[in-house]
C-alpha cells in the first residue's frame, strides 16, 4: 500500500503545555486508521495538527509525498484533507443545502461538479435531501452529524479526519454513521478516526494507535489491539 499520510515526531502544545509529543503514525491509501485513548490523551489535538488547526512545535507531516508541516489549514483542505470536528459544528443559521455548498467551496467555479457532489452525499443520507431547505441548527444531533460528514465529503477529500462521530448519539444513529464511514472508505477515501467508543473504532479500522498522556503506547492491526491486555482493561472491558 502507498502511504498517504506520515506523521513524524510531532509535538503540539497549548501555550507552554505540551499536549502531544514525539507522535509518529501513518495512514496508507484506502485505509481506515483509528486513534484511541482516554479523555485528554491527545486524540483531538492530533487530528487538529494533521488538519492544520494547530501549528506544531516540531516534527513533520508528509501528505501524498509532500511536506505540509507549515501549510495553513485552508491549503491542506485544498490538498485533500477534510476534518469533521467533534461536536459537529454545522453553520446553524444556514440551510442544509448551504452548509453542503460551503463544504464544496473548492468547486464553487464548477456548478456542475458542485451539483454532482451534492447529489452523491444526499444519496448517502436521504434525510438531508428531505431537509435541504431547513436551517441546520434545527436538525437533530444525528442529522447534524450526517450533515457534518456530508459537508466534509463535499470537498472530495483524499483523507477524512473524523473526531468522535458517535458522541451523544443514539445507538441506531451511530450504526448509520459508521455504515456511512465504511461506505466513504469503500469509495476510495482514507480515514483517520478518533472515537470514544473503542469497540466501534477497532471493529471499523484496520489498524490503530493507542494514546496515553500525549504519547503512543501501543499500535498495530486492530485484531491484535483487541487482544492487548492494556486495551481490554482500559477501553473494552473484560467479559
C-alpha positions, 0 to 999 in steps of 0.5 A: 500500500502507498502511504498517504499520510506520515506523521513524524515526531510531532509535538503540539502544545497549548501555550507552554503545555505540551499536549502531544509529543514525539507522535509518529503514525501513518495512514496508507491509501484506502485505509481506515486508521483509528486513534484511541485513548482516554479523555485528554490523551491527545486524540483531538489535538492530533487530528487538529495538527494533521488538519492544520488547526494547530501549528506544531512545535516540531516534527513533520507531516508528509501528505501524498509525498509532500511536506505540509508541516507549515501549510495553513489549514485552508491549503491542506483542505485544498490538498485533500484533507477534510476534518469533521470536528467533534461536536459537529459544528454545522453553520446553524443559521444556514440551510442544509443545502448551504452548509453542503455548498460551503463544504464544496467551496473548492468547486464553487467555479464548477456548478456542475461538479458542485451539483454532482457532489451534492447529489452523491452525499444526499444519496448517502443520507436521504434525510438531508435531501428531505431537509435541504431547505431547513436551517441546520441548527434545527436538525437533530444531533444525528442529522447534524452529524450526517450533515457534518460528514456530508459537508466534509465529503463535499470537498472530495477529500483524499483523507477524512479526519473524523473526531468522535462521530458517535458522541451523544448519539443514539445507538441506531444513529451511530450504526448509520454513521459508521455504515456511512464511514465504511461506505466513504472508505469503500469509495476510495477515501482514507480515514483517520478516526478518533472515537470514544467508543473503542469497540466501534473504532477497532471493529471499523479500522484496520489498524490503530494507535493507542494514546496515553498522556500525549504519547503512543503506547501501543499500535498495530492491526486492530485484531491484535489491539483487541487482544492487548491486555492494556486495551481490554482493561482500559477501553473494552472491558473484560467479559 
